[in-house]
Each structure stands twice: as structure tokens, then as C-alpha cells.
Amino acid sequence: MGHEFRSTHQADLDATPEEIWQAIATGPGIDSWFMGRADVEPGPDGSVRIDFGGYAPAHDVTAWEPGKRLAYSTEPAPDGRFVAYEFLLEGRDRGSTTLRVVASGFLPGDDWADEFEAMSRGHEMFFQTLFEYLTHFAGRTATPVTAFGPPVANWERAWARLHAELGLSAPVAPGDGVRLRLADGSAEDGVVYYVNADTLGIRTNGALIRFLQGFQGPMIAAHHVFADDAHRHTDDAWQAWLTRVLG
């Protein structure tokens, strides 16, 4: 038994179609909002490969219309599993654009419902991060950070510890202020830009900081650092940070 899924996210952005195309159709652009590290072979016969913690599926490009439409998809696995993404851009007046993002695919197995719920919440975070990037950091390139915390036995307690570390009180909402203490002891102020049951997104002056509840796994830090001091935000430093807060 399995399930086909489809989700749509749309936003009107103060960015040109060309700026958005750079964000969604180049490796450095995708590195600045999605997850892991991306490598793009451009063109209608090209591919998009995204390496997230050693998992690096290849996505074949199925539509390549610069400034208008981009689509790519994994090949169906023997059990039918695949995921596909489509980006539709419509230019507006005064350099603005309507961006519509569609994620679709097939999840096999009897536990598809739990995986679909986790995937949907993750997609909500990823696409909101894209909108946040285009609003506040358009044209800039980030250094991506990926770190995995210790195993989590109690997610309610793990989120409570994380919120306490960041100076947040429940219920957390977009616009809440954050005080982020980095692994080297320095501190940065930020603001919550997105939150749901499985994710938390924070924007600082130089980074998009994200925490995600791994599906049947640990807490994940998946950040995008735009500041010149990206060397302070290494994968190892953030793994140590997660271990300190959640260990």
C-alpha cells in the first residue's frame, strides 16, 4: 500500500524572475535555502543532485524554461517511491514575481501517512526558507551547514530544551525574538520566521538557522550562513552545539 502526494506553496515576492531563477536553478542558489549541498547540470537534459548527510539522490530535469518554469524528479524506485519538484514563475509589475512551488511523488508502505506528515512539514519549512531568502538575502550565496544531534527519545522534552536555549517560550510564533549562543561562546540576536510541530526557522543578520525533527531520527541543524564569519558555523561546531543542548 502507498500514497501519491502533492503539495503547493505560493508567494508574491519582491524579486525578479531572474533572481528567483538563480536561487532555484544553480548549485550556489539552492545551497542558500534548501538542504545540504547541491550540484546542478543546467539545461533540459540536465540534473539536480542534492547531498544531505551523505544521501545524494539525482533528480532528472523534466522542464527547463529560464525565468518561467523548472521541474525535476527522481527516478521511481522498485517500490514506486519518487519525489518531484516544480517551480512556476510569473513576472509582475515593478520587478516582482509570483512563485508557485509544487512538490509531488509517491510514498510506499503501510507507514506512508507518518512519513507524509513529516515530509509535508519539512517542505513547508524549506519553501518558506526560499521565500525568506529571496526577501532578505536575494543574490547572496550561503555556506550550508548540516549537523545531526544525539538520538532523541522524547521529542517534547527535546523541543523544550531547544526553546529554552534560544530564550523562547511556548507557544512559539513567527516574530518572536531569539538569543542564539554559538559554540564559540559568541551570541547573535534573531527572529523566528517560521515554526510548525517539526521545525523551527530563525533569521539573523547573516544567516538562516533551522532546526528539524528528523523522521525516526535525531534533531537536525540545517543552516545557511551568509556572513563573512561562516568558519564559526561548521558542521562539527553545530553537532557539538546540539549535543550540548540535547545530550
Beta strands, then each sheet from edge to edge (+ up, - down):
strand 1: 2-13
strand 2: 37-41
strand 3: 47-51
strand 4: 58-65
strand 5: 69-73
strand 6: 82-91
strand 7: 97-108
strand 8: 143-148
strand 9: 177-181
strand 10: 187-196
strand 11: 199-203
strand 12: 207-213
strand 13: 219-225
sheet 1: 1+ 7- 6+ 5- 4+ 3- 2+
sheet 2: 8+ 13- 12+ 11- 10+ 9-
end
